[in-house]
């Protein structure tokens, strides 16, 4: 069996910033492998393209540019938010903390507190991996046909029936 659409892929990988010797950003090993539905439109297209056609037991190594991954960082995604927005969560108001801010339409946006002023809090709403060159190295552990439920949901479902987050997805 090969990696292709409508299959569940189980794999290990190391994700590094910039290249093989870059800072380790994430590691999924045999004790906690990454499992996902291939071809569901939830993964980075270039990530899936790099894995397409591989077999179980086959290793891989590839690099995604920022444009192939989460795009460049945008200065417009750095915003000043009134400090009063954080009144209900004062313990969160620490530089470097990740927060979710709700806009006027009720949509939530994840961001990182960059600077705290007397009246305003500077929050970076760029994706945490925006602007990064992502280097992946790993092994395909297992490939199987997706179950009917997985095909309907277009998502991997654990044996306990629970859904797990995809790469880059925050809950």
C-alpha positions as CSV (number, residue, x, y, z in Angstrom):
1,X,0.0,0.0,0.0
2,X,1.2,3.5,-0.7
3,X,0.5,7.0,0.6
4,X,-2.5,8.3,-1.4
5,X,-5.9,9.9,-1.0
6,X,-8.4,8.4,1.5
7,X,-5.7,6.5,3.4
8,X,-4.7,6.9,7.1
9,X,-1.0,7.5,7.5
10,X,1.0,6.8,10.6
11,X,4.5,8.3,10.7
12,X,7.3,9.6,12.8
13,X,9.1,12.8,12.0
14,X,11.3,15.6,13.3
15,X,10.4,19.1,12.2
16,X,13.3,21.6,12.2
17,X,13.5,25.3,11.5
18,X,15.5,26.2,8.4
19,X,17.1,22.8,7.6
20,X,18.5,19.6,9.0
21,X,20.6,21.3,11.6
22,X,18.0,23.9,12.6
23,X,16.2,24.3,15.9
24,X,13.9,21.3,16.7
25,X,10.3,22.5,16.5
26,X,8.5,19.2,16.9
27,X,9.1,15.5,17.2
28,X,6.7,12.7,16.7
29,X,8.2,9.3,17.6
30,X,7.1,5.7,17.6
31,X,5.7,6.1,21.1
32,X,3.6,9.0,19.9
33,X,3.3,8.8,16.1
34,X,1.5,11.3,13.9
35,X,-1.6,9.8,12.3
36,X,-3.7,11.7,9.8
37,X,-6.2,11.4,6.9
38,X,-4.4,11.9,3.6
39,X,-6.1,14.0,1.0
40,X,-8.7,15.6,3.3
41,X,-7.6,19.2,2.5
42,X,-6.5,19.8,6.1
43,X,-2.8,19.3,5.7
44,X,-0.4,21.6,3.9
45,X,-0.6,20.7,0.2
46,X,3.2,20.7,-0.2
47,X,3.5,18.4,2.8
48,X,1.1,15.8,1.2
49,X,2.8,16.2,-2.2
50,X,6.2,15.3,-0.6
51,X,4.7,12.1,1.0
52,X,2.6,11.0,-1.9
53,X,3.5,7.5,-3.2
54,X,5.7,6.5,-0.3
55,X,5.4,3.0,1.2
56,X,5.2,1.8,4.8
57,X,8.8,1.6,6.1
58,X,10.1,4.2,3.7
59,X,11.9,7.2,5.0
60,X,11.6,10.8,3.8
61,X,13.3,14.1,4.1
62,X,12.1,17.4,2.6
63,X,12.0,21.1,3.1
64,X,9.1,23.5,2.7
65,X,9.7,27.2,2.1
66,X,7.5,29.7,4.0
67,X,5.4,30.1,0.8
68,X,4.8,26.3,0.7
69,X,4.0,26.2,4.4
70,X,2.3,29.0,6.4
71,X,3.4,32.0,4.3
72,X,5.5,35.0,5.2
73,X,5.1,37.0,8.4
74,X,2.9,40.1,7.9
75,X,3.4,43.3,9.8
76,X,-0.3,43.8,9.5
77,X,-0.9,40.8,11.8
78,X,0.8,42.6,14.7
79,X,-2.0,44.5,16.4
80,X,-2.5,46.7,19.4
81,X,-5.3,45.4,21.5
82,X,-6.8,47.4,24.4
83,X,-5.5,46.1,27.7
84,X,-9.2,46.0,28.9
85,X,-9.8,43.0,26.6
86,X,-7.6,40.9,29.0
87,X,-9.5,42.1,32.2
88,X,-11.2,38.7,32.5
89,X,-7.9,36.8,32.2
90,X,-5.3,38.8,34.1
91,X,-3.0,35.8,34.7
92,X,-2.6,35.5,30.9
93,X,-1.2,38.9,30.5
94,X,2.5,37.9,30.2
95,X,4.8,38.5,27.3
96,X,5.3,35.4,25.3
97,X,1.9,33.8,26.3
98,X,-0.4,32.6,23.7
99,X,-3.9,33.9,23.9
100,X,-7.2,33.8,22.0
101,X,-8.8,37.2,21.3
102,X,-12.5,37.4,20.2
103,X,-13.3,40.1,17.6
104,X,-16.5,42.1,17.2
105,X,-18.1,39.3,15.1
106,X,-17.5,36.7,17.8
107,X,-14.6,35.0,15.9
108,X,-11.6,33.9,18.0
109,X,-8.0,34.5,16.8
110,X,-4.9,32.9,18.3
111,X,-2.0,35.2,19.0
112,X,1.1,35.7,21.0
113,X,1.6,38.6,23.5
114,X,4.6,40.5,22.3
115,X,4.6,43.6,24.4
116,X,2.5,44.9,27.3
117,X,1.8,48.7,27.6
118,X,-0.2,50.7,30.1
119,X,-3.2,51.0,27.7
120,X,-2.4,48.6,24.9
121,X,-1.1,45.0,24.4
122,X,0.8,44.2,21.3
123,X,-0.3,40.8,20.0
124,X,1.2,38.9,17.0
125,X,-1.6,37.2,15.1
126,X,0.8,35.6,12.6
127,X,0.7,31.8,12.5
128,X,3.4,30.5,14.9
129,X,5.2,28.9,11.9
130,X,4.7,31.8,9.5
131,X,8.0,32.9,7.9
132,X,9.7,29.6,8.8
133,X,11.4,27.2,6.4
134,X,10.2,23.8,7.6
135,X,12.5,20.8,7.3
136,X,10.9,17.3,7.8
137,X,12.7,14.0,8.3
138,X,10.9,10.8,9.2
139,X,9.6,7.4,8.4
140,X,6.2,6.1,7.2
141,X,5.2,3.5,9.8
142,X,1.8,2.3,8.6
143,X,-0.7,3.0,5.8
144,X,-4.3,1.7,5.9
145,X,-7.6,2.4,4.1
146,X,-9.7,4.9,5.9
147,X,-12.9,3.6,7.6
148,X,-16.3,4.7,6.4
149,X,-16.6,7.2,9.4
150,X,-13.1,8.6,8.5
151,X,-14.1,8.9,4.9
152,X,-17.2,10.8,5.8
153,X,-15.4,13.1,8.3
154,X,-12.2,13.3,6.2
155,X,-10.3,12.9,9.4
156,X,-8.4,10.2,11.3
157,X,-10.4,8.7,14.2
158,X,-8.6,7.1,17.1
159,X,-9.7,3.6,18.2
160,X,-11.5,5.2,21.2
161,X,-13.6,7.1,18.7
162,X,-12.0,10.5,19.4
163,X,-10.8,13.0,16.8
164,X,-7.2,14.3,17.2
165,X,-5.8,17.6,16.0
166,X,-4.0,17.8,12.6
167,X,-0.5,19.2,12.2
168,X,-0.6,22.9,12.9
169,X,-4.1,22.8,14.2
170,X,-4.7,24.3,17.6
171,X,-7.6,23.4,20.0
